[in-house]
Amino acid sequence: MPLKEVNRKHSNEGERKRLAEPMGESFTPPWFKWGPYVSERSWGTVREDYSANGDAWSYFPFDDAYRKAYRWGDDAIAGWCDRYQILIFAPVFWNGKDLILKERLFGLSSSEGNHGEDVKEQYFHVDATPTHSYMKYLYKYPIDEFPYQKLKEENKKRDSFQSEYELIDTGVFNNDRYFDIFIEYVKVSSEDTIVKIEAFNRSNQVAPLHLIPHLWFRNRWSWFENPGKKPEIYKGCSTKDYDCLIANDESSDKLSNLPFEYTLDKRYLYFQKDGEILFTDNETCHQEHKHTHNHYKDAFNRHIIQGDPLAYNERGTKACVHYKFASIQPKSSVVVYLRLTDEEKEDPFYKIHEIIDSRKTEADEFYEGIHPKKASSEEKMIQRQALSSLIWNKQIYLYDISLWLDGDNKKMPPPASRKYIRNQHWRHLNSMRILSMPDKWEYPWFAAWDLAFQCVGWALIDTKFAKDQIWLLLFDQFQHPNGQIPAYEWEFSDLNPPIQAWAALKVFLMEFEQTGNKDIVFLEKCFHKLLMNFSWWVNKVDSAGNNVFEGGFLGLDNIAVLD
């Protein structure tokens, strides 16, 4: 849409004020400290692959994800975490029939799908603001057993000339036999978030549903020769109306590779009563330890679904609240409220409906200032949900290449062969950044040329973030000393179309047209690093002097002939 048609009110509405706030103590604007930074898939990624042959999909398949701790960041459905993913919150569901809790989105690996990897779920990024002051997500959960095996078997039968076999093709949604589960995050302040989970029974029959909100610490302690100190989650104060969990990282080891100290200290999760509180540890149950105790990552699955007794534990690194709704009436809903905050609250749910309504109104005002003046209501909705999806696909990207290649524990190094499979020339790359992902399930890693296009979309709603994203891949922690820009984690040395210069100039011009600000400093610093990239390109890629893109990986299934 032409920028001159955009209705730029630049009013003093809440979201624009929040976007303009200065940097905080941890080099993060306060309203960006918490957000939807949790991946939708960490299994099957290069980061979690410690195999000898580099087969990431087989080394860490979906079937292991519920019981095996992640090394480089967790995944969830509509997950929520802090800037460095110390603490994570996410909703979890069970329909009373599945063999596993619905903790993460299911999909097929590259070898299982007839068109490559593919998510087999129905979920929607309904709404979002750039500072995450208001976020809304919809997950559609079948009332009947989720057809995991049927999806695998049917897609295995099909060849690349046939269409994909999707969840809706299985018939599991027939007769509206599903729940619409809406998850909303509403920030009261930069450190205080209300969570609303509402599940609608869309069918004509009574149906049961378990809502099981999870709170856990990312495992940062299990990987080294001398395991680190663990954080703790334990029960806090309780009244006749609510219970509380306290997540405390004060005694745990601090992040070692930051130029400042970063801790959360005590965080309080308030929630309605009538839920069963359970504790375990976010750790893998290795075969040699399986009879020691049962407090491992899969404990809630075993206890809730299989009925395994969970030895009473008053604390752990992972906790959940188990709400059982035995009979949700047809066309009716149930709702659970929670509040994650940095302060003790006497009445944590006081006026929460007013706060939620206020943030929704601010979101409406924000987008009304972005939509083209002549846009129809349908066009406005499409643009808003597209931009909301962009926001929901923010993710913390944790990856220290040198540590990943060598392994965490010198006494148990990974196979030596893996050092020569991929990324051996990128030991300098060390990321703890929030990045815009192409898709947090199918592509839960940055891709250089995708990111350049995404930044143009970001410039409509958060120009500073757009410029930061362009600069990140040119920053010393990412760009190779020889000038190459990292492509994507499957092989950072691959070639993508060189469009970063176009993106930098485009975002610069968009900001100027929107605000009148000419950020020459941004252009200048990008220009110097892009000169390095240009020198690398003409010497290594365009050695024949044709001045054309001679081929590389584009990541688009439908144009493989051009790769």
Buried (B, 14 or more C-beta within 10 A) or exposed (E): EEBEEBEEEEEEBBBBEBBEEEEBEBEBBBBBBBBBBBBBBBBBBBBBBBBEEBBBBBBBBBEBBBBBBBBBBBBBBBBBBBBBBBBBBBBBBBBBEBEBBBBBBBBBBBEBBBBBBBBBBBBBBBBBBBBBBBBBBBBBBBBBBBBBEBBBEBBEEBEEEEEBBBBEBBEBBEEBBBBBBBBBBBBBEBBBBBBBBBBBBBBEEEBBBBBBBBBBBBBBBBBBEEEBEBBBBBBBEEEEEBBBBBBBBEEBBBBEEEEEEBBBEBBBBBBBEEBEBBBBBBBBBEEEEEEEEBBBBBBBBBBBBEEEEBEEBEBBBBBBBBBBBEEBEEEEBBEBBBBBBBEEBEEBBEEBEEBBEBBBEBBBBBBBBBBBEEBEEEEBEEBBBEBBBBBBBBBBBBBBBEBBBBBBBEEEBBEEEBEEBBBEBBBEBBBBBBBBBBBBBBBBBBBBBBBBBBBBBBBBBBBBBBBBBBBBBBEEEBBBEEBBBBBBBBBBEBBBEBBBBEBBEBBBEBBBBBEEEEBEEBBEBBBEBBEBBBEBBEEEBBEEEEEEBEEBBBBEEEEEEEE
